[in-house]
Amino acid sequence: MNLNATLIGQTITFFLFLFICYKYIWPPIVEAMRERQKSIAEGLAAAERAEKNLAQAQDQVAAELAKAKEEAAGYIDQARTTAAKMVEEAKNDARSEGDRLKEAAQAEIDQEVNRAKETLRAQVAALSVAGAEQLLGASIDANAHAALLDKLAAEL
Amino acid sequence: MSGETSQEYIEHHLTNLTFGNHPDNGWGFAHSSAEAGEMGFWALNIDTMGWSIVLGLLFLWLFNKAAKTATSGVPSSFQNGIEMVVEFIDDTVGTIFSHNNPLIAPMALTIFVWVFFMNVMDLIPVDWIPMFASAIGISHMKVVPSTDPNITMSIALSIFGFILYYSVKHKGLGGFFAELAFHPFPKWLAPLNLFLEGVTLIAKPISLGLRLFGNMYAGEMIFILIAILFGAGLGWALLASGLQLVWALFHVLIIALQAFIFAVLTVVYMTQAHDVEDH
């Protein structure tokens, strides 16, 4: 172990290495590390923020959904009552229409019956007259016996 | 270790490849540590220089690769590994060093990784590289640069230079002198204070450099001793395998710890140099 000029050579070498490390190696590595640290911190903060936003949005969605449900239930109720009312109305209308039609038909039937009766009555009167004529062997003056004929017709 | 005694073997392993001007043989490589000593100060340990520069370049290459591709996006696993080291050093420096000086953290990183790489060379079996070197005609090859006091002391003395520079820069010449002279005893005992604090100051680089050197030198020595056991018969070789494993596992701890201690103490000394106290 001799101390010799190696001492000086090594000192120069050390200073060279130190200078290169100080100038070219340390700064970019440390800078990249700091930058990454910053971006990771930012990323974590952003994630936290996003999570908070998501929770908020979810709350909002739930609230909106509840409101929409309530509204929909209201509409359905309303629709149901409206429908019931409309059915009721339709029923009433139908019933009254049916009644009316029935009445009209009845009236017509009555009219027809009366008319048939009238016709029959007239025919019977005519037949009766014809029968009576044959029985009496003489014609009956329609005018002279009009009152009698009418009376007969009324009785039929 | 064919044809040489254990002592020669150990000595061979602990001798650097020194290039210098020998008074008798002229310019050339030293053939023994005694010859290297006779070359005086102006000789160069080629193996120490070479390995430390190779390992330092490895450090720079690895970290520069990470620095070039460094993005704030998702890092590759390679970048992740490099950044783990950088963050470890950054955290350590952050907790110890509270002043604003952008040079301190890279300094700690350079020292930590470079010293760590140099220490790791200790785990390579002691004969591999020296035998390969002797096969291609290189007489001596000490592969663990941190077992050469030249390198540990050169880093420690550089740190000492930084201590002096930052002390004077932040405290002023007077303030630095006051710190040395007016502590821990009252001002009228300034010479005694100066002596005590002077010793403390000088002890910083010496202890810093010699601690690393001592630990690595001792570790290397034990690996060499274990290596000698391998040649002493089958029973000894089996024992040596066990010892080699145990010591290597334990040495992993020392390797990392010494590199870390060196880096942390550097930061501590830098902090002390930046701290301005009231007098």
Chai-1 contact restraints between the chains, C-beta under 6 A:
chainA,res_idxA,chainB,res_idxB,connection_type,confidence,min_distance_angstrom,max_distance_angstrom,comment,restraint_id
A,M1,B,P149,contact,1.0,0.0,6.0,A-B,restraint_1
A,N2,B,A36,contact,1.0,0.0,6.0,A-B,restraint_2
A,N2,B,G37,contact,1.0,0.0,6.0,A-B,restraint_3
A,N4,B,F41,contact,1.0,0.0,6.0,A-B,restraint_4
A,N4,B,A43,contact,1.0,0.0,6.0,A-B,restraint_5
A,A5,B,W42,contact,1.0,0.0,6.0,A-B,restraint_6
A,A5,B,L44,contact,1.0,0.0,6.0,A-B,restraint_7
A,T6,B,L44,contact,1.0,0.0,6.0,A-B,restraint_8
A,T6,B,N45,contact,1.0,0.0,6.0,A-B,restraint_9
A,T6,B,T48,contact,1.0,0.0,6.0,A-B,restraint_10
A,T6,B,N150,contact,1.0,0.0,6.0,A-B,restraint_11
A,L7,B,N150,contact,1.0,0.0,6.0,A-B,restraint_12
A,L7,B,S154,contact,1.0,0.0,6.0,A-B,restraint_13
A,G9,B,M49,contact,1.0,0.0,6.0,A-B,restraint_14
A,Q10,B,N150,contact,1.0,0.0,6.0,A-B,restraint_15
A,Q10,B,I151,contact,1.0,0.0,6.0,A-B,restraint_16
A,Q10,B,S154,contact,1.0,0.0,6.0,A-B,restraint_17
A,T11,B,S154,contact,1.0,0.0,6.0,A-B,restraint_18
A,T11,B,S158,contact,1.0,0.0,6.0,A-B,restraint_19
A,T13,B,I53,contact,1.0,0.0,6.0,A-B,restraint_20
A,F14,B,I155,contact,1.0,0.0,6.0,A-B,restraint_21
A,F14,B,S158,contact,1.0,0.0,6.0,A-B,restraint_22
A,F17,B,G56,contact,1.0,0.0,6.0,A-B,restraint_23
A,F17,B,T110,contact,1.0,0.0,6.0,A-B,restraint_24
A,L18,B,M107,contact,1.0,0.0,6.0,A-B,restraint_25
A,L18,B,T110,contact,1.0,0.0,6.0,A-B,restraint_26
A,I20,B,L60,contact,1.0,0.0,6.0,A-B,restraint_27
A,C21,B,P106,contact,1.0,0.0,6.0,A-B,restraint_28
A,C21,B,T110,contact,1.0,0.0,6.0,A-B,restraint_29
A,Y22,B,L103,contact,1.0,0.0,6.0,A-B,restraint_30
A,Y22,B,P106,contact,1.0,0.0,6.0,A-B,restraint_31
A,I25,B,F63,contact,1.0,0.0,6.0,A-B,restraint_32
A,I25,B,N64,contact,1.0,0.0,6.0,A-B,restraint_33
A,I25,B,A67,contact,1.0,0.0,6.0,A-B,restraint_34
A,W26,B,P106,contact,1.0,0.0,6.0,A-B,restraint_35
A,P28,B,A67,contact,1.0,0.0,6.0,A-B,restraint_36
A,P28,B,A70,contact,1.0,0.0,6.0,A-B,restraint_37
A,I29,B,A66,contact,1.0,0.0,6.0,A-B,restraint_38
A,I29,B,A67,contact,1.0,0.0,6.0,A-B,restraint_39
A,I29,B,A70,contact,1.0,0.0,6.0,A-B,restraint_40
A,I29,B,V86,contact,1.0,0.0,6.0,A-B,restraint_41
A,A32,B,A70,contact,1.0,0.0,6.0,A-B,restraint_42
A,A32,B,T71,contact,1.0,0.0,6.0,A-B,restraint_43
A,A32,B,S72,contact,1.0,0.0,6.0,A-B,restraint_44
A,M33,B,E83,contact,1.0,0.0,6.0,A-B,restraint_45
A,E35,B,S72,contact,1.0,0.0,6.0,A-B,restraint_46
A,R36,B,S72,contact,1.0,0.0,6.0,A-B,restraint_47
A,S39,B,S72,contact,1.0,0.0,6.0,A-B,restraint_48
